Amino acid sequence: MKISVFGLGYVGAVSASCLAASGHKVVGVDPQKSKTDAINRGTSPIMEKDLEPLIAKAVQSDHLHATSDTRSAILATDLSLICVGTPSKPNGDLDTRYIDAVSRELGAAFREKNAPHTVVLRSTVLPGMTCSVVVPAIEAASGKKVGNGFNIGINPEFMREATAVHDYFHPPKIVVGANDEETAVQIAALYSDIEAPRIRTSIEIAEMVKYSDNAWHALKVAYANEIGTTCKAMGIDSHAVMDIFCTDTKLNLSPYYLKPGFAFGGSCLPKDVRALNYKARSLDLDLPLISAILPSNARQIDRAFDMIVALGKKRLSFLGISFKAETDDLRESPLVNLIERLIGKGYDIRIFDHNVNLSHLVGANREYLYRTIPHISSLMVGTSEEALAHGETIVIGNHDRAFLSIASSLSQHHTVVDLIRIEDRGQLQGRYHGVNW
């Protein structure tokens, strides 16, 4: 394939040389003459392990050259990768001036090109920016419309500095965001020689994936450092602790707990996070990440509360009250907390949970429930039908199998607030509200 790569920094220089190594004909484009000259000499414009030999070989085989002339690059290629920087503004927002500038240059060149051209954003941008920044700039400069003269897609990179060449050829995944099949197939063809999971998705999801990845990586570093800080203060080997932590690939390093949903509760997580925070304070340690966990969890209860209040319907029914399905454990259940708050606002509530039998509750479980909602017995009903007959708003509280496909049991006057992501939510158009989706 004939490819032009705009921006010869860390992402662009690596992408251009690796694409050339895979047999594509590549033109690197950058306004800085020092970078284009370095490429054309067969040297690297950046310091990156294994990159310079790759560039030298690609230039020697005539698979790679560089220029500052956007027009000639566009006329000589079929697909362009935008790899320019997206630095931060002083307020934390992205500075899109470089993306806007290169998009306008591409658009101006498209005026002279009759054949269709595909533009692929490889720079990291916030969700919506491909369609709100890149597309309008190209359209304004070219006089053409996306899908008629040029196509657009996004292909986020997952390369780390110092191992970028290795990461390019051994990525954790290849993500292609496009709104049409032809563009998606063309982008995926860039990596026909690379073995990796391939994901085709929308442009907006592909944009957000990179942020979810990088925020997670940053979170892991900060978390490990706060655990390390606590361990050091107590004379514990932090690396031994985290080595054991990382052996758990069923819960710790896994998809478990990584699905958006409602707040956590139960007898372990809240009290243990609370105890760890208390211990840190007693050691005069500042752990901003770990100390933010419980407030963040409380905000999720606030979101559900606000969603319900915004509907303006006073008769509510909850399907599920225990913090987890298939259990009657109500200790620190966020659903109990939510119901308590709604009762305080005058809501008329009924609750159905076939796993919760009030007469069987004992010990701390019973004590917590009756301390929080003293008149709970008057709110519980024996069947889901009774709950549905009462409520105008139906709150799906936990992942009980009986609630996963509830749509067919609902009438037209029911509105659903879903805290678990039920399977048949698509049948409830206009009457459905998900807490995180």
Wavefront OBJ file of the C-alpha trace (Angstrom):
o trace
v 0.000 0.000 0.000
v 1.170 3.580 -0.606
v 1.099 5.444 2.707
v 1.982 8.939 3.895
v 2.741 9.488 7.581
v 2.300 13.023 8.912
v 4.476 13.820 11.919
v 7.858 12.156 12.392
v 8.053 12.184 16.162
v 7.935 9.080 18.361
v 4.697 7.684 16.942
v 5.176 8.777 13.347
v 8.822 7.787 12.892
v 8.216 4.331 14.356
v 4.973 3.811 12.406
v 6.549 4.923 9.129
v 9.637 2.736 9.448
v 7.711 -0.331 10.634
v 5.162 -0.001 7.820
v 8.057 0.236 5.366
v 9.635 -2.838 6.934
v 6.361 -4.666 6.256
v 6.705 -3.895 2.547
v 4.532 -0.782 2.202
v 5.776 2.251 0.263
v 5.915 5.052 2.814
v 6.401 8.807 2.634
v 7.154 10.533 5.926
v 6.015 14.143 6.144
v 7.173 16.746 8.665
v 7.686 20.525 8.514
v 10.999 20.206 10.387
v 13.748 19.785 7.811
v 16.062 18.215 10.395
v 13.659 15.282 10.735
v 13.120 14.718 7.022
v 16.859 15.007 6.364
v 17.601 12.442 9.086
v 15.157 9.960 7.548
v 16.546 10.457 4.054
v 20.086 9.843 5.357
v 18.881 6.565 6.833
v 19.185 7.798 10.412
v 16.582 8.215 13.140
v 15.177 11.635 14.087
v 14.509 10.336 17.612
v 16.247 8.115 20.152
v 14.421 4.784 20.096
v 15.789 1.263 20.467
v 16.083 -0.709 17.171
v 14.638 2.138 15.091
v 17.701 3.413 13.208
v 18.620 0.073 11.544
v 15.004 -0.265 10.454
v 15.023 3.218 8.891
v 18.351 2.626 7.182
v 17.140 -0.606 5.601
v 13.827 0.920 4.520
v 15.515 3.942 2.903
v 18.076 1.736 1.170
v 15.324 -0.484 -0.282
v 13.390 2.599 -1.435
v 10.407 1.781 0.794
v 10.778 4.978 2.835
v 11.621 8.585 2.158
v 10.661 11.871 3.811
v 9.543 15.287 2.651
v 8.035 18.538 3.894
v 5.776 18.781 0.838
v 2.244 17.733 1.818
v 0.900 18.029 -1.717
v 3.406 15.644 -3.288
v 2.925 13.142 -0.453
v -0.866 13.114 -0.866
v -0.724 12.781 -4.643
v 1.709 9.865 -4.335
v -0.218 7.861 -1.702
v -3.622 6.317 -1.035
v -3.776 6.499 2.770
v -2.429 8.966 5.312
v -1.690 8.472 8.988
v -1.881 11.570 11.182
v 0.716 11.141 13.937
v 1.236 14.712 15.141
v 1.370 15.620 18.802
v -1.605 16.461 21.020
v -0.002 18.251 23.989
v -1.872 19.636 26.972
v -3.132 23.177 27.272
v -2.567 24.935 30.624
v -6.144 23.971 31.643
v -5.553 20.283 30.886
v -7.503 20.194 27.628
v -5.876 18.874 24.463
v -4.134 21.351 22.200
v -5.419 20.361 18.759
v -3.624 23.062 16.766
v -1.259 20.565 15.100
v -4.056 18.186 14.170
v -6.120 21.062 12.819
v -3.163 22.383 10.791
v -2.265 19.055 9.202
v -5.945 18.338 8.484
v -6.219 21.622 6.599
v -3.054 20.796 4.663
v -4.503 17.427 3.716
v -7.755 19.043 2.660
v -5.973 21.584 0.447
v -4.078 18.769 -1.270
v -7.311 16.808 -1.807
v -8.575 19.624 -4.038
v -6.072 18.451 -6.650
v -6.782 14.757 -6.214
v -9.609 12.950 -7.983
v -9.011 9.501 -6.502
v -10.438 8.784 -3.019
v -8.042 9.055 -0.088
v -8.249 7.564 3.401
v -7.202 9.574 6.458
v -6.386 7.614 9.612
v -5.870 9.356 12.928
v -3.123 7.711 14.974
v -2.635 10.648 17.311
v -4.367 10.377 20.679
v -7.520 12.512 20.772
v -10.512 12.767 23.051
v -13.743 11.072 21.954
v -15.503 13.109 19.285
v -12.430 15.002 18.069
v -11.930 12.954 14.908
v -15.378 14.000 13.729
v -15.437 17.474 15.303
v -11.873 18.639 14.511
v -10.316 16.544 11.727
v -13.343 16.054 9.472
v -14.535 19.701 9.466
v -10.983 20.967 8.807
v -10.506 18.623 5.841
v -13.972 19.380 4.470
v -13.460 23.138 4.735
v -10.086 23.032 2.982
v -10.974 20.455 0.331
v -14.532 21.385 -0.573
v -15.312 17.652 -0.288
v -17.394 15.695 2.178
v -16.342 12.693 4.224
v -17.413 9.568 2.353
v -17.283 11.445 -0.951
v -13.673 12.177 -1.853
v -12.061 11.076 1.389
v -12.710 8.521 4.133
v -11.873 8.763 7.814
v -10.842 6.285 10.482
v -8.831 5.978 13.674
v -6.140 3.490 14.585
v -4.784 4.159 18.115
v -1.264 3.005 18.850
v -0.192 0.995 21.892
v 3.566 1.553 21.851
v 5.825 2.386 24.765
v 8.886 4.551 24.406
v 12.114 2.503 24.477
v 10.249 -0.611 23.270
v 8.166 0.981 20.511
v 9.501 -1.103 17.610
v 8.906 -4.341 19.472
v 5.473 -3.125 20.571
v 4.519 -2.221 16.997
v 5.146 -5.748 15.763
v 3.764 -7.381 18.942
v 0.825 -5.198 19.988
v -1.656 -6.222 22.694
v -4.426 -5.509 20.174
v -5.113 -3.821 16.854
v -8.064 -1.444 17.123
v -9.670 -0.032 14.001
v -12.345 2.629 14.361
v -14.358 3.381 11.230
v -17.936 4.084 10.324
v -17.884 2.126 7.074
v -16.690 -1.350 6.163
v -14.446 -0.357 3.254
v -12.370 2.000 5.393
v -12.100 -0.546 8.214
v -10.844 -3.237 5.829
v -8.293 -0.866 4.308
v -6.891 0.142 7.718
v -6.747 -3.451 8.933
v -4.757 -4.388 5.820
v -1.872 -2.257 7.094
v -1.192 -4.973 9.664
v -1.778 -8.137 7.643
v 1.608 -9.502 8.740
v 1.066 -8.916 12.478
v -0.460 -11.456 14.860
v -2.691 -9.779 17.428
v -6.352 -9.614 18.459
v -8.195 -7.430 15.931
v -11.083 -5.246 17.020
v -13.339 -3.340 14.625
v -15.406 -0.661 16.343
v -16.801 2.851 15.999
v -14.582 5.912 15.789
v -15.715 7.189 19.204
v -15.054 3.896 20.982
v -11.608 3.630 19.380
v -10.814 7.152 20.567
v -11.876 6.323 24.132
v -10.003 3.003 24.260
v -6.636 4.767 24.301
v -7.690 6.930 27.235
v -9.080 3.991 29.179
v -5.771 2.185 28.604
v -3.515 5.042 29.630
v -5.596 6.042 32.648
v -5.498 2.394 33.774
v -1.719 2.246 33.360
v -1.342 5.452 35.347
v -3.729 4.119 37.993
v -1.692 0.921 38.363
v 1.549 2.848 38.853
v -0.038 5.159 41.438
v -1.717 2.244 43.241
v 1.484 0.207 43.451
v 3.356 3.244 44.743
v 0.777 3.907 47.474
v 0.878 0.258 48.554
v 4.669 0.539 48.519
v 4.577 3.707 50.611
v 2.365 1.979 53.189
v 4.524 -1.148 53.231
v 7.728 0.816 53.761
v 6.220 2.670 56.722
v 5.386 -0.691 58.317
v 8.703 -2.376 57.478
v 7.102 -4.757 54.956
v 8.723 -5.802 51.651
v 6.491 -4.043 49.105
v 7.831 -6.026 46.151
v 7.061 -9.317 47.865
v 3.500 -8.112 48.491
v 2.958 -7.011 44.897
v 4.649 -10.115 43.465
v 2.007 -12.185 45.254
v -0.708 -9.734 44.201
v 0.260 -10.159 40.533
v 0.066 -13.964 40.637
v -3.726 -13.637 40.894
v -4.971 -13.512 37.299
v -8.507 -14.582 38.232
v -9.445 -11.430 40.155
v -6.545 -8.959 40.410
v -5.185 -8.891 36.850
v -8.254 -9.894 34.900
v -11.521 -8.532 33.471
v -13.197 -9.186 36.831
v -14.408 -5.969 38.509
v -13.702 -4.019 35.295
v -17.240 -3.696 33.960
v -18.997 -0.352 34.510
v -21.924 -0.720 36.881
v -23.201 0.255 40.296
v -21.281 0.832 43.522
v -19.525 -1.932 45.443
v -20.630 -3.016 48.904
v -20.553 -6.062 51.142
v -18.685 -7.074 54.236
v -15.121 -6.837 52.843
v -14.337 -4.084 50.377
v -15.713 -1.037 52.244
v -14.316 -1.983 55.653
v -10.906 -3.023 54.322
v -10.420 0.140 52.283
v -11.535 2.104 55.366
v -9.053 0.259 57.586
v -6.176 0.752 55.145
v -6.922 4.478 55.014
v -7.029 4.649 58.811
v -3.693 2.861 59.076
v -2.132 5.229 56.541
v -3.347 8.260 58.475
v -1.982 6.816 61.719
v 1.398 6.568 59.970
v 1.103 10.178 58.720
v 0.922 8.961 55.115
v -0.917 10.746 52.339
v -2.534 8.226 49.969
v -4.687 10.354 47.642
v -5.608 7.463 45.343
v -6.650 4.889 47.930
v -8.339 7.561 50.059
v -10.451 8.513 47.007
v -11.891 5.006 46.518
v -14.786 5.251 48.979
v -15.774 8.804 47.945
v -15.721 7.684 44.311
v -17.935 4.721 45.203
v -20.356 7.056 46.986
v -20.602 9.208 43.859
v -21.973 6.197 41.991
v -24.814 5.942 44.504
v -25.387 9.674 44.018
v -25.672 9.162 40.259
v -28.347 6.494 40.671
v -30.211 8.666 43.189
v -30.137 11.659 40.840
v -31.352 9.561 37.886
v -34.335 8.308 39.878
v -35.222 11.745 41.252
v -35.006 13.284 37.771
v -37.741 10.937 36.531
v -40.232 12.589 38.896
v -42.145 9.389 39.720
v -42.786 8.641 43.383
v -43.746 4.944 43.218
v -40.607 2.816 42.967
v -39.961 -0.894 42.980
v -36.537 -2.435 43.489
v -35.719 -5.834 42.030
v -32.789 -6.945 44.158
v -31.503 -5.424 47.390
v -28.485 -7.549 48.383
v -25.167 -6.174 47.178
v -24.606 -9.303 45.062
v -27.022 -11.774 43.456
v -27.458 -15.246 44.950
v -26.716 -13.988 48.455
v -28.697 -12.458 51.300
v -25.765 -10.353 52.515
v -27.019 -6.796 52.980
v -24.057 -5.407 54.905
v -23.086 -2.064 53.377
v -25.189 -2.844 50.320
v -25.263 0.320 48.202
v -28.848 -0.565 47.340
v -29.847 -0.343 51.019
v -28.134 3.043 51.160
v -29.947 4.190 48.026
v -33.341 3.027 49.306
v -32.785 4.752 52.648
v -32.102 8.060 50.895
v -35.154 7.720 48.667
v -37.398 6.941 51.632
v -36.125 10.130 53.237
v -37.326 12.024 50.164
v -40.818 10.596 50.448
v -40.706 7.862 47.824
v -43.213 4.998 48.039
v -41.042 1.888 47.678
v -41.511 -1.849 47.332
v -38.672 -4.375 47.257
v -38.456 -7.888 45.863
v -35.434 -10.139 46.358
v -36.154 -13.856 46.540
v -32.770 -14.457 48.204
v -33.592 -12.212 51.163
v -35.821 -13.717 53.851
v -36.072 -11.263 56.732
v -36.865 -13.983 59.261
v -33.628 -15.796 58.366
v -31.297 -12.817 58.688
v -28.979 -13.002 61.690
v -26.099 -11.190 63.317
v -24.427 -8.188 61.722
v -26.397 -8.673 58.520
v -29.756 -8.273 60.298
v -28.448 -5.498 62.538
v -27.192 -3.432 59.587
v -30.458 -3.718 57.659
v -32.766 -2.855 60.547
v -30.530 -0.021 61.705
v -30.587 1.493 58.208
v -34.207 0.779 57.247
v -36.121 -0.012 60.502
v -39.447 -0.603 58.729
v -37.988 -2.803 55.962
v -40.622 -5.517 56.525
v -43.376 -3.198 55.276
v -41.495 -2.606 52.018
v -40.701 -6.209 51.065
v -43.075 -8.096 48.749
v -43.172 -11.800 48.009
v -43.171 -11.820 44.213
v -41.775 -9.812 41.341
v -45.328 -9.413 40.061
v -46.288 -7.524 43.223
v -43.263 -5.281 42.801
v -44.075 -4.552 39.166
v -47.715 -3.844 39.994
v -46.635 -1.148 42.459
v -43.804 0.694 40.767
v -43.856 3.304 38.046
v -40.068 3.224 38.068
v -38.444 -0.220 38.265
v -34.873 -0.263 39.585
v -32.892 -3.371 38.615
v -30.525 -3.725 41.556
v -28.436 -6.871 41.185
v -27.509 -9.588 38.699
v -30.109 -12.130 39.753
v -30.775 -14.319 36.710
v -34.511 -13.623 37.006
v -33.914 -9.926 36.324
v -31.577 -10.147 33.327
v -34.417 -10.469 30.793
v -37.217 -8.533 32.438
v -38.447 -6.389 29.537
v -41.224 -8.732 28.438
v -42.721 -8.595 31.954
v -42.994 -4.805 31.951
v -45.896 -2.675 30.820
v -45.790 0.550 28.822
v -46.121 2.701 31.948
v -42.927 1.281 33.477
v -39.637 3.172 33.323
v -36.478 1.201 34.090
v -33.384 2.401 35.941
v -30.812 -0.300 35.288
v -27.822 -0.683 37.624
v -26.611 -3.981 36.115
v -27.055 -3.741 32.282
v -29.909 -6.160 31.601
v -29.759 -8.288 28.469
v -32.999 -7.138 26.810
v -32.579 -3.380 27.396
v -32.948 -2.763 23.645
v -36.678 -3.494 23.935
v -37.194 -0.537 26.276
v -36.450 2.374 23.981
v -37.509 5.644 25.567
v -38.253 3.997 28.918
v -34.749 2.893 29.848
v -31.933 4.541 31.820
v -28.589 2.815 32.471
v -26.413 4.067 35.292
v -23.170 3.946 33.275
v -24.298 3.348 29.699
l 1 2 3 4 5 6 7 8 9 10 11 12 13 14 15 16 17 18 19 20 21 22 23 24 25 26 27 28 29 30 31 32 33 34 35 36 37 38 39 40 41 42 43 44 45 46 47 48 49 50 51 52 53 54 55 56 57 58 59 60 61 62 63 64 65 66 67 68 69 70 71 72 73 74 75 76 77 78 79 80 81 82 83 84 85 86 87 88 89 90 91 92 93 94 95 96 97 98 99 100 101 102 103 104 105 106 107 108 109 110 111 112 113 114 115 116 117 118 119 120 121 122 123 124 125 126 127 128 129 130 131 132 133 134 135 136 137 138 139 140 141 142 143 144 145 146 147 148 149 150 151 152 153 154 155 156 157 158 159 160 161 162 163 164 165 166 167 168 169 170 171 172 173 174 175 176 177 178 179 180 181 182 183 184 185 186 187 188 189 190 191 192 193 194 195 196 197 198 199 200 201 202 203 204 205 206 207 208 209 210 211 212 213 214 215 216 217 218 219 220 221 222 223 224 225 226 227 228 229 230 231 232 233 234 235 236 237 238 239 240 241 242 243 244 245 246 247 248 249 250 251 252 253 254 255 256 257 258 259 260 261 262 263 264 265 266 267 268 269 270 271 272 273 274 275 276 277 278 279 280 281 282 283 284 285 286 287 288 289 290 291 292 293 294 295 296 297 298 299 300 301 302 303 304 305 306 307 308 309 310 311 312 313 314 315 316 317 318 319 320 321 322 323 324 325 326 327 328 329 330 331 332 333 334 335 336 337 338 339 340 341 342 343 344 345 346 347 348 349 350 351 352 353 354 355 356 357 358 359 360 361 362 363 364 365 366 367 368 369 370 371 372 373 374 375 376 377 378 379 380 381 382 383 384 385 386 387 388 389 390 391 392 393 394 395 396 397 398 399 400 401 402 403 404 405 406 407 408 409 410 411 412 413 414 415 416 417 418 419 420 421 422 423 424 425 426 427 428 429 430 431 432 433 434 435 436 437
